[in-house]
Amino acid sequence: MNLSKSLAATLIAGSSFFGAAAVAEEINVYSYRQPELLKPLTDAFEAETGIKANVLFAKNGLVDRLGSEGENSPADVLLTVDVGRLDAMKQAGIWQAIPTDITAKIPGEFVDPDGAWAALSLRARIFYVSKDRVSDEELSYADLANPKWQGRVCTRSGQHAYNIGLIAAQIANEGEEATKTWLEGVRDNLARKPTGNDRAQVKAIFSGECDISIGNTYYMGKMVTNDKEPEQKEWAASVRLVFPGAAQNKTHVNISGVGLAKHAPNLDGAKKFIQFLLSEKAQSIYAETNFEYPVLPGVEASDLVKGWGELKADDLSLAEIADKRDEASKLVDEVKFDEGPQN
């Protein structure tokens, strides 16, 4: 089977993705993660095992592609961010269980109960606050709805996967009605209609458009190390991070994760790849290069990340969050969150 030229152009492995020329010691990875984030991991995997990981990257459509390819799919594993996409893979039935001996060391809340997926790293959804205009040292998600912050909050679309995950966690922890009331309060505290990505919110704080935003932790690392766009370092210098309290005073986390394809043609190599991604070596690579939190207990975050504060992750099951995502999306539409303040 040959990939079309347009898809083949996205490969980062340096060889044909799948076909007669492929050798046994190769695996094929469908990935929503950016190629530059994966290369340190795939290089280390090949160096350790001799198995080449051919990576097909796309921003969208890989779950549908896996389904349409069926038994002829070349994919061995799927890598993605956000539990919603992993759950979509599960609901589509295009997975097989990851062996429990591979995921045994991972906390249970970060592994699908049926083995359909496993977390590889964690990202916390925290507050970016103005150094000059916000003195609060402690904040909770509930505080986002406090009238104190009216006209001072900014965020990306409520329908974005990162915010849907947070809202779904609120539903799981607080109930749907309480979450609806909270979401209305957050909406009415917005300084503008939700727009842009997480970094754009930090830019808005830098420019004085708002004072507090919601964002994933790793964006701070991306900004402070961004030599290609040094203005982002200025944005980052204008804010500090505050870790919010959720249930039991813990912070909502989402994941990057992996699924094992139902018809994986290179099954043994695929299992070795997942096992490697959950090893201390790979988890340290995640920590140092991607500014994410390792999911394997005992592996520390990078010094930069540790300097932002202590993460006390909510131990709510990610599978439960996935189950509440549809409810979260409906609430966002119901309260017209993306239209901005209604007061």
Disulfide bonds with the S-S distance in Angstrom:
Cys154-Cys210 2.10
